[in-house]
Structure formats: structure tokens, C-alpha cells
Amino acid sequence: MRERGLTFKQAVNDAIRAGLAPASAPGSQYTTPRSLGPARVDVIKALRLADELEDEALARRVTEGR
């Protein structure tokens, strides 16, 4: 705002207009895909752990009366 000499209201309006404006030419913004290598975490085990943690949190809420 300071660099452009805008008020807060002008800056917000400009941001809204920019977000609502049609996107630039299709394909002009492209991210080059990169290989991340093999997975280092077993997803199945991570999901099981997340389920267990969620179950414990729910049980704690029930015992606390929330």
C-alpha cells in the first residue's frame, strides 16, 4: 500500500478485482513436475496412527463430558 500510495480500501478493492479478473493466457503459468523419489513413510501405518490418535481424542472428550 505504501509503495503504491493506496489506502487500505483501495488495496482491498484492487485485490478483489484482480482475483475476479479472467485468468491470464492458459498455459502461461505452468509448474514443471519433479520426481520426489520413493515414499519414505508407509501411508497405511500413518493412517492407522492418525485413526488411533483421533479415537483417543474422542474418548478423552467423552470422559471429560464435552
C-alpha positions as CSV (number, residue, x, y, z in Angstrom):
1,M,0.0,0.0,0.0
2,R,2.8,2.4,1.0
3,E,4.8,1.7,-2.2
4,R,1.8,2.4,-4.4
5,G,0.3,5.2,-2.3
6,L,-3.0,3.4,-1.8
7,T,-5.5,3.4,1.1
8,F,-6.5,0.2,2.7
9,K,-9.8,0.3,0.9
10,Q,-8.2,0.8,-2.5
11,A,-5.8,-2.0,-1.9
12,V,-8.6,-4.4,-0.9
13,N,-10.7,-3.4,-3.9
14,D,-7.7,-3.9,-6.2
15,A,-7.0,-7.3,-4.8
16,I,-10.7,-8.3,-5.2
17,R,-10.7,-7.1,-8.8
18,A,-7.5,-8.9,-9.6
19,G,-8.9,-12.2,-8.1
20,L,-12.2,-11.8,-10.1
21,A,-10.4,-10.9,-13.4
22,P,-10.1,-13.6,-16.0
23,A,-7.0,-15.6,-15.7
24,S,-4.1,-14.8,-17.9
25,A,-3.5,-16.8,-21.1
26,P,-3.9,-20.5,-20.4
27,G,-0.7,-22.4,-20.1
28,S,1.3,-19.3,-19.3
29,Q,1.7,-20.5,-15.7
30,Y,3.0,-24.0,-15.5
31,T,4.9,-25.8,-12.8
32,T,7.4,-28.3,-14.0
33,P,6.8,-31.6,-12.3
34,R,9.6,-33.1,-10.3
35,S,10.2,-36.5,-9.0
36,L,10.0,-36.7,-5.2
37,G,11.5,-40.1,-5.1
38,P,10.1,-43.1,-3.3
39,A,7.8,-42.7,-0.4
40,R,9.7,-42.7,2.9
41,V,6.7,-43.3,5.1
42,D,4.3,-46.2,4.9
43,V,1.0,-44.5,4.3
44,I,-1.0,-47.4,5.7
45,K,0.8,-47.1,9.1
46,A,0.4,-43.3,9.1
47,L,-3.4,-43.6,8.5
48,R,-3.7,-46.2,11.3
49,L,-1.8,-44.0,13.7
50,A,-4.0,-41.0,12.7
51,D,-7.1,-43.1,13.4
52,E,-5.8,-44.2,16.8
53,L,-4.9,-40.6,17.8
54,E,-8.4,-39.5,16.7
55,D,-10.0,-42.3,18.7
56,E,-8.0,-41.4,21.8
57,A,-9.0,-37.7,21.4
58,L,-12.7,-38.7,21.1
59,A,-12.6,-41.0,24.1
60,R,-10.9,-38.2,26.1
61,R,-13.7,-35.8,25.2
62,V,-16.4,-38.2,26.1
63,T,-14.8,-38.9,29.5
64,E,-14.4,-35.2,30.1
65,G,-18.1,-34.6,29.2
66,R,-17.5,-32.4,26.2
